[in-house]
């Protein structure tokens, strides 16, 4: 784990020195998590590094005790078994020590859960709607709607993007902004997940779940639907581009949106039912999905 963290730090330094934007995605042969891009994911990594030695120590202790029992108290070495049934000291130890371990874990995990669930005041709100098998995004108060579909292998290769992760219209957010997510679904249960953000929130029909993130460095971040949602579940990726505030504002204008407040009396998207997308022809697969032979 320490080696993986050192490698990640070295890569971060090289990217910063060269001015290259990050592109967080699964990497063959990698160890540990993707580099954290949000405060929440940073805290998740810290908690993991705190918990892993505890879990490892417990496993080694149990393994050592099993080995001791196997070899010391086997029939050849101990033909006459002892007949005691209680040991007050051992019973106190195996009661008190686990309680102390659980208290230590709770001391670190409860603040993390609170940090993930209690979102700070949002700078912007995006409504996320899952469909079979693509995502729709609505930038509240900005009048922008985006539909993200999987790029085909040829399109992804031409753009130099990862296969089965790149989309035609990625989500664009400004670096340093607190983004609130209102997540729902039009059909079945999906799950909006970005590993580098530490965000995994289910999209459930008829219900709006809330999530949030704040990206701290520019780059492209990839995720996938993490809930089995049908035959093309594997072809429902997520791509988020984090850019500077001027670039974001320029993108909003290019999409035909506005940066001001909505007109008086406008109904926020969170209060409206999910829009029903035009269904593809019967038996059709999303763009980029391999054909079944």
SEPA-52297 format. One record per residue: x, y, z of N, C-alpha, C in turn; residue in one letter. Coordinates in steps of 0.1 Angstrom, whole numbers, padded with zeros to 4 digits, always signed. Layout:
# residues N
XYZXYZXYZa/...
***
This chain:
# residues 293
+0008-0012+0000+0000+0000+0000+0009+0013+0000x/+0019+0013+0008+0028+0024+0009+0035+0026-0005x/+0039+0015-0011+0045+0016-0024+0035+0022-0034x/+0022+0018-0034+0013+0023-0043+0011+0038-0041x/+0010+0042-0028+0009+0057-0025+0021+0065-0030x/+0033+0059-0029+0045+0066-0034+0044+0067-0049x/+0040+0057-0056+0039+0057-0070+0028+0068-0074x/+0017+0068-0067+0007+0078-0071+0012+0092-0068x/+0020+0094-0058+0025+0107-0055+0035+0111-0066x/+0043+0102-0070+0053+0105-0081+0046+0108-0094x/+0035+0101-0097+0028+0104-0109+0021+0118-0108x/+0016+0121-0096+0010+0134-0094+0020+0145-0096x/+0033+0143-0090+0043+0153-0092+0047+0155-0107x/+0048+0144-0114+0051+0145-0128+0040+0153-0136x/+0028+0149-0133+0017+0156-0140+0016+0171-0137x/+0019+0174-0124+0019+0189-0120+0030+0196-0127x/+0042+0190-0128+0053+0196-0134+0052+0198-0149x/+0045+0189-0155+0043+0190-0170+0031+0198-0174x/+0022+0201-0164+0010+0208-0167-0001+0200-0173x/+0001+0186-0172-0009+0177-0179-0021+0175-0169x/-0033+0175-0175-0045+0173-0167-0046+0158-0164x/-0052+0155-0153-0053+0141-0149-0064+0134-0157x/-0063+0121-0158-0073+0113-0164-0074+0100-0155x/-0083+0101-0145-0084+0090-0136-0093+0079-0141x/-0087+0067-0142-0094+0055-0148-0088+0043-0143x/-0094+0031-0144-0088+0019-0140-0075+0016-0148x/-0065+0011-0141-0052+0009-0148-0048-0005-0145x/-0043-0012-0155-0039-0026-0154-0027-0027-0144x/-0028-0037-0135-0017-0039-0126-0016-0029-0115x/-0026-0020-0113-0024-0010-0103-0028-0016-0089x/-0022-0009-0079-0025-0013-0065-0032-0001-0058x/-0041-0005-0049-0048+0006-0041-0058+0013-0049x/-0062+0025-0044-0073+0033-0050-0067+0042-0061x/-0077+0047-0069-0073+0058-0078-0070+0070-0069x/-0061+0079-0074-0058+0091-0067-0070+0099-0063x/-0071+0103-0051-0083+0110-0046-0084+0124-0053x/-0096+0127-0058-0098+0140-0064-0107+0149-0057x/-0113+0144-0046-0122+0152-0037-0118+0150-0023x/-0123+0160-0014-0120+0158+0000-0126+0145+0006x/-0138+0141+0001-0144+0129+0006-0136+0117+0003x/-0131+0116-0009-0123+0104-0013-0110+0104-0005x/-0104+0116-0003-0092+0117+0005-0094+0111+0019x/-0105+0114+0025-0109+0109+0039-0111+0094+0038x/-0117+0089+0027-0119+0074+0026-0106+0067+0025x/-0096+0073+0018-0083+0066+0017-0076+0066+0030x/-0077+0077+0038-0071+0078+0051-0078+0067+0060x/-0091+0066+0060-0097+0056+0068-0093+0042+0064x/-0092+0039+0051-0087+0026+0046-0073+0023+0052x/-0064+0033+0051-0051+0031+0056-0050+0029+0071x/-0060+0035+0078-0061+0033+0093-0066+0019+0096x/-0076+0014+0088-0083+0002+0091-0075-0011+0086x/-0067-0009+0076-0061-0021+0070-0051-0028+0080x/-0043-0020+0087-0034-0027+0097-0042-0034+0108x/-0053-0029+0112-0062-0035+0122-0067-0048+0117x/-0072-0048+0105-0077-0061+0099-0066-0071+0097x/-0055-0066+0092-0043-0075+0091-0039-0081+0104x/-0038-0073+0114-0034-0078+0127-0043-0089+0133x/-0056-0086+0131-0066-0096+0136-0065-0109+0128x/-0063-0109+0115-0062-0121+0107-0049-0128+0111x/-0038-0121+0114-0026-0128+0118-0027-0134+0131x/-0034-0127+0141-0035-0133+0154-0044-0146+0154x/-0055-0145+0146-0063-0157+0145-0056-0169+0139x/-0048-0166+0128-0040-0176+0122-0030-0182+0131x/-0023-0173+0139-0013-0178+0149-0020-0187+0160x/-0032-0183+0164-0038-0191+0175-0043-0205+0169x/-0048-0205+0156-0051-0217+0150-0039-0227+0148x/-0028-0221+0144-0016-0229+0143-0011-0235+0156x/-0012-0226+0167-0008-0231+0180-0017-0243+0184x/-0030-0242+0182-0039-0252+0186-0037-0265+0178x/-0034-0263+0165-0032-0275+0156-0020-0283+0161x/-0009-0276+0164+0004-0283+0166+0006-0286+0181x/+0002-0278+0190+0005-0280+0204-0005-0290+0210x/-0018-0290+0205-0028-0298+0212-0033-0309+0202x/-0025-0313+0193-0028-0324+0185-0027-0337+0193x/-0033-0348+0189-0034-0360+0197-0020-0365+0200x/-0010-0365+0191+0003-0370+0194+0010-0363+0205x/+0009-0349+0205+0016-0341+0215+0008-0340+0228x/-0005-0342+0227-0014-0340+0239-0024-0351+0240x/-0020-0364+0243-0029-0375+0243-0040-0374+0254x/-0037-0367+0265-0047-0366+0275-0052-0351+0276x/-0064-0348+0271-0068-0334+0270-0071-0329+0284x/-0069-0316+0285-0072-0309+0298-0087-0308+0299x/-0092-0307+0312-0106-0307+0314-0112-0294+0319x/-0104-0283+0319-0109-0270+0324-0119-0265+0313x/-0129-0257+0318-0139-0251+0309-0139-0236+0309x/-0132-0229+0318-0133-0215+0319-0119-0209+0322x/-0117-0197+0317-0105-0189+0320-0109-0175+0321x/-0110-0169+0333-0115-0156+0335-0107-0145+0327x/-0094-0147+0328-0085-0137+0321-0087-0137+0306x/-0087-0148+0300-0089-0149+0285-0103-0144+0281x/-0113-0147+0289-0126-0143+0286-0127-0128+0287x/-0120-0122+0297-0120-0107+0297-0113-0101+0285x/-0102-0107+0281-0094-0102+0270-0102-0102+0257x/-0109-0114+0254-0116-0115+0242-0129-0107+0242x/-0133-0102+0253-0145-0093+0254-0140-0078+0253x/-0130-0074+0260-0126-0060+0261-0119-0056+0248x/-0110-0064+0243-0102-0060+0232-0111-0057+0219x/-0120-0066+0216-0129-0063+0204-0137-0050+0206x/-0141-0048+0219-0149-0035+0221-0140-0023+0219x/-0127-0024+0223-0118-0013+0221-0116-0011+0206x/-0114-0022+0199-0112-0021+0184-0124-0014+0178x/-0136-0018+0181-0148-0012+0175-0149+0002+0179x/-0146+0006+0191-0146+0020+0195-0136+0028+0186x/-0124+0023+0184-0114+0030+0175-0119+0031+0161x/-0126+0021+0156-0131+0021+0142-0142+0032+0141x/-0151+0032+0151-0162+0041+0151-0157+0056+0152x/-0146+0058+0160-0140+0071+0161-0136+0077+0148x/-0131+0068+0139-0127+0073+0126-0138+0072+0115x/-0148+0063+0117-0157+0061+0106-0169+0070+0107x/-0174+0073+0119-0186+0081+0121-0184+0095+0115x/-0172+0102+0118-0170+0115+0111-0170+0114+0096x/-0164+0103+0091-0164+0102+0076-0178+0100+0071x/-0187+0092+0077-0200+0091+0072-0208+0104+0073x/-0205+0112+0084-0212+0125+0085-0207+0134+0074x/-0194+0134+0071-0188+0143+0060-0194+0139+0047x/-0197+0126+0044-0202+0122+0031-0217+0126+0030x/-0224+0125+0041-0239+0127+0040-0243+0141+0042x/-0236+0149+0049-0239+0163+0051-0232+0172+0041x/-0239+0175+0030-0232+0183+0020-0232+0198+0024x/-0221+0204+0021-0220+0219+0024-0229+0226+0014x/-0231+0239+0016-0239+0247+0007-0234+0245-0008x/-0243+0242-0017-0239+0239-0031-0237+0252-0039x/-0226+0252-0048-0224+0262-0057-0233+0260-0070x/-0236+0247-0073-0244+0244-0084-0251+0230-0082x/-0262+0228-0088-0269+0215-0087-0271+0209-0100x/-0268+0196-0101-0270+0188-0113-0280+0177-0110x/-0290+0176-0118-0299+0164-0117-0295+0153-0126x/-0293+0141-0121-0288+0130-0128-0299+0120-0130x/-0302+0116-0142-0313+0106-0144-0307+0094-0152x/-0308+0082-0146-0304+0070-0152-0315+0064-0161x/-0310+0060-0173-0319+0053-0183-0312+0040-0187x/-0320+0032-0194-0314+0020-0199-0310+0022-0214x/-0297+0025-0218-0285+0024-0208-0277+0036-0211x/-0281+0048-0206-0274+0060-0207-0278+0070-0196x/-0271+0081-0195-0273+0090-0184-0278+0104-0190x/-0287+0110-0183-0291+0124-0186-0287+0133-0175x/-0283+0145-0178-0278+0155-0168-0286+0168-0171x/-0291+0174-0160-0297+0187-0161-0291+0197-0151x/-0285+0207-0157-0279+0218-0148-0290+0227-0144x/-0294+0226-0131-0304+0234-0126-0300+0249-0126x/-0309+0258-0129-0307+0272-0129-0298+0277-0140x/-0294+0268-0149-0285+0272-0160-0291+0268-0174x/-0302+0261-0174-0309+0258-0186-0301+0249-0196x/-0293+0240-0191-0285+0231-0199-0289+0216-0196x/-0291+0209-0206-0294+0194-0205-0284+0187-0214x/-0278+0176-0208-0268+0168-0216-0272+0153-0215x/-0271+0146-0226-0273+0132-0226-0260+0125-0230x/-0256+0116-0221-0243+0109-0223-0245+0095-0227x/-0239+0092-0239-0239+0078-0244-0225+0073-0246x/-0224+0060-0245-0211+0054-0247-0205+0056-0261x/-0192+0059-0262-0186+0060-0275-0183+0046-0280x/-0184+0044-0293-0180+0032-0299-0164+0030-0297x/-0159+0018-0299-0145+0015-0298-0137+0024-0308x/-0143+0026-0320-0136+0034-0330-0135+0049-0326x/-0147+0054-0321-0147+0068-0317-0138+0070-0305x/-0138+0061-0295-0129+0063-0284-0114+0063-0288x/-0111+0054-0297-0097+0053-0301-0093+0065-0309x/-0102+0070-0317-0099+0083-0325-0097+0095-0316x/-0104+0095-0304-0102+0106-0295-0092+0104-0284x/-0085+0092-0285-0075+0089-0275-0081+0087-0261x/-0093+0081-0260-0100+0079-0247-0101+0065-0244x/-0103+0061-0231-0104+0047-0228-0117+0040-0233x/-0115+0028-0237-0126+0020-0242-0136+0017-0231x/-0149+0017-0234-0160+0014-0225-0161+0024-0213x/-0154+0035-0214-0155+0045-0203-0158+0059-0208x/-0154+0062-0221-0156+0075-0226-0170+0076-0232x/-0175+0089-0231-0189+0092-0236-0188+0103-0246x/-0199+0105-0253-0200+0116-0263-0201+0129-0257x/-0209+0130-0246-0211+0143-0239-0208+0142-0224x/-0196+0144-0220-0193+0143-0206-0199+0154-0197x/-0200+0151-0184-0204+0162-0175-0192+0171-0173x/-0195+0184-0173-0184+0194-0171-0187+0202-0158x/-0177+0203-0150-0179+0210-0137-0167+0219-0135x/-0168+0230-0127-0156+0238-0124-0149+0233-0112x/-0136+0234-0113-0127+0230-0102-0130+0238-0090x/-0131+0232-0078-0133+0239-0066-0147+0242-0062x/-0157+0239-0071-0171+0242-0068-0177+0230-0061x/-0186+0233-0052-0193+0222-0045-0205+0219-0054x/-0206+0207-0059-0216+0202-0068-0226+0193-0061x/-0238+0197-0061-0249+0188-0055-0255+0180-0066x/-0257+0167-0063-0263+0158-0072-0277+0154-0068x/-0286+0154-0076-0300+0149-0074-0301+0137-0083x/-0302+0125-0078-0300+0113-0086-0313+0105-0086x/-0318+0102-0098-0330+0094-0099-0329+0085-0112x/-0340+0078-0115-0340+0069-0126-0353+0069-0133x/-0353+0066-0146-0365+0066-0154-0371+0052-0155x/-0363+0041-0152-0368+0028-0154-0364+0018-0143x/-0352+0014-0143-0347+0004-0132-0337+0011-0123x/-0332+0003-0114-0322+0009-0104-0308+0009-0111x/-0302+0021-0111-0289+0023-0116-0280+0028-0104x/-0267+0030-0106-0259+0036-0096-0248+0044-0102x/-0248+0057-0098-0239+0067-0103-0226+0067-0095x/-0215+0063-0101-0203+0060-0093-0191+0066-0100x/-0183+0073-0093-0170+0078-0097-0160+0075-0086x/-0151+0065-0088-0142+0061-0078-0133+0072-0073x/-0128+0080-0081-0119+0091-0077-0126+0102-0069x/-0139+0102-0069-0147+0112-0062-0151+0106-0048x/-0151+0093-0047-0157+0087-0035-0172+0088-0035x/-0178+0088-0047-0193+0089-0048-0198+0076-0054x/-0208+0071-0047-0216+0059-0053-0230+0061-0047x/-0239+0065-0056-0253+0068-0052-0262+0061-0061x/-0272+0053-0055-0282+0046-0064-0292+0056-0070x/-0295+0053-0082-0306+0060-0090-0318+0051-0090x/-0328+0055-0082-0340+0047-0080-0352+0053-0086x/-0360+0046-0094-0373+0052-0100-0382+0057-0089x/-0387+0069-0091-0397+0075-0082-0391+0081-0069x/-0377+0081-0069-0371+0086-0057-0359+0094-0061x/-0356+0105-0053-0344+0113-0056-0334+0112-0045x/-0323+0107-0048-0312+0106-0038-0302+0117-0040x/-0296+0121-0029-0287+0133-0029-0272+0128-0027x/-0264+0135-0035-0249+0133-0033-0242+0146-0036x/-0229+0146-0034-0222+0158-0036-0207+0155-0038x/-0200+0164-0045-0185+0163-0046-0180+0177-0048x/-0167+0178-0046-0159+0190-0049-0146+0186-0055x/-0144+0187-0068-0132+0183-0074-0121+0194-0072x/-0109+0189-0068-0099+0198-0064-0088+0200-0074x/-0088+0192-0085-0078+0194-0096-0085+0191-0109x/-0080+0198-0120-0086+0196-0133-0083+0182-0138x/-0091+0178-0147-0089+0165-0154-0101+0158-0158x/-0100+0146-0163-0111+0138-0168-0112+0126-0158x/-0124+0123-0154-0126+0113-0144-0137+0103-0149x/-0135+0090-0147-0143+0080-0153-0150+0071-0142x/-0162+0067-0145-0169+0057-0136-0178+0049-0145x/-0186+0041-0138-0196+0033-0145-0208+0031-0136x/-0219+0027-0142-0230+0023-0134-0226+0011-0126x/-0229+0011-0113-0224+0000-0104-0236-0008-0098x/-0247-0008-0105-0258-0016-0101-0263-0024-0114x/-0264-0037-0112-0268-0046-0124-0282-0041-0128x/-0282-0036-0141-0295-0029-0145-0300-0035-0159x/-0294-0046-0163-0299-0052-0175-0288-0057-0184x/-0292-0061-0196-0282-0067-0205-0270-0058-0209x/-0273-0045-0210-0262-0036-0214-0257-0028-0202x/-0257-0033-0190-0252-0027-0178-0238-0023-0180x/-0230-0031-0186-0215-0029-0187-0212-0017-0197x/-0222-0012-0204-0220-0002-0214-0227+0011-0210x/-0226+0015-0198-0233+0027-0192-0222+0035-0184x/-0212+0040-0191-0201+0047-0184-0205+0061-0180x/-0196+0067-0172-0198+0081-0167-0184+0088-0169x/-0185+0100-0175-0173+0108-0177-0175+0122-0171x/-0166+0127-0163-0167+0140-0157-0154+0148-0161x/-0156+0160-0166-0145+0168-0169-0145+0180-0159x/-0134+0181-0152-0132+0193-0143-0123+0203-0149x/-0128+0215-0151-0121+0226-0158-0121+0238-0149x/-0114+0249-0154-0114+0261-0147-0128+0268-0148x/-0130+0278-0139-0143+0285-0139-0145+0292-0152x/-0136+0299-0158-0138+0305-0171-0142+0295-0182x/-0135+0284-0182-0138+0273-0192-0152+0268-0190x/-0156+0266-0178-0169+0261-0175-0180+0271-0180x/-0178+0284-0177-0188+0294-0181-0189+0295-0196x/-0177+0293-0203-0178+0293-0217-0185+0281-0222x/-0184+0270-0216-0191+0257-0220-0206+0259-0218x/-0210+0265-0207-0224+0267-0205-0230+0276-0216x/-0223+0286-0219-0228+0295-0230-0229+0288-0243x/-0219+0280-0246-0219+0272-0259-0231+0262-0259x/-0235+0257-0248-0246+0248-0247-0260+0255-0248x/-0259+0268-0248-0272+0276-0249-0277+0279-0235x/-0270+0277-0225-0274+0280-0211-0271+0294-0207x/-0275+0297-0195-0273+0311-0189-0267+0309-0175x/-0259+0319-0171-0252+0319-0159-0260+0326-0148x/-0271+0332-0151-0279+0340-0141-0288+0331-0134x/-0297+0338-0126-0308+0331-0119-0319+0327-0128x/-0327+0317-0125-0339+0314-0133-0349+0324-0132x/-0358+0326-0142-0369+0335-0141-0378+0332-0130x/-0385+0343-0125-0394+0341-0114-0405+0331-0118x/-0408+0323-0109-0419+0313-0111-0415+0300-0118x/-0402+0300-0121-0397+0287-0128-0397+0276-0118x/-0401+0264-0123-0401+0252-0114-0388+0245-0115x/-0381+0243-0103-0368+0236-0104-0370+0222-0109x/-0359+0217-0115-0360+0203-0121-0362+0193-0110x/-0357+0195-0098-0359+0185-0087-0373+0183-0084x/-0382+0193-0087-0396+0191-0083-0404+0186-0095x/-0398+0184-0106-0405+0178-0118-0402+0163-0119x/-0412+0156-0124-0409+0142-0126-0398+0140-0137x/-0391+0128-0136-0381+0126-0146-0387+0126-0160x/-0380+0132-0170-0384+0132-0184-0382+0118-0190x/-0392+0114-0198-0391+0101-0204-0383+0102-0217x/-0372+0096-0219-0365+0097-0231-0371+0089-0242x/-0368+0092-0254-0374+0084-0265-0367+0070-0265x/-0375+0060-0264-0369+0046-0263-0363+0042-0276x/-0352+0035-0276-0346+0030-0289-0355+0019-0295x/-0352+0016-0307-0360+0005-0314-0359-0008-0306x/-0369-0016-0307-0369-0029-0300-0357-0037-0303x/-0350-0041-0293-0338-0050-0295-0325-0042-0298x/-0326-0029-0298-0314-0021-0302-0305-0020-0289x/-0292-0020-0291-0282-0018-0281-0277-0004-0281x/-0272+0002-0270-0266+0015-0270-0254+0016-0279x/-0251+0028-0284-0239+0030-0292-0227+0025-0286x/-0219+0017-0293-0206+0012-0287-0207-0002-0281x/-0219-0006-0279-0221-0020-0273-0218-0030-0283x/-0210-0041-0279-0207-0051-0289-0219-0059-0293x/-0220-0062-0306-0232-0069-0311-0231-0084-0307x/-0242-0090-0304-0242-0104-0300-0244-0112-0312x/-0236-0122-0313-0236-0131-0324-0242-0145-0320x/
***
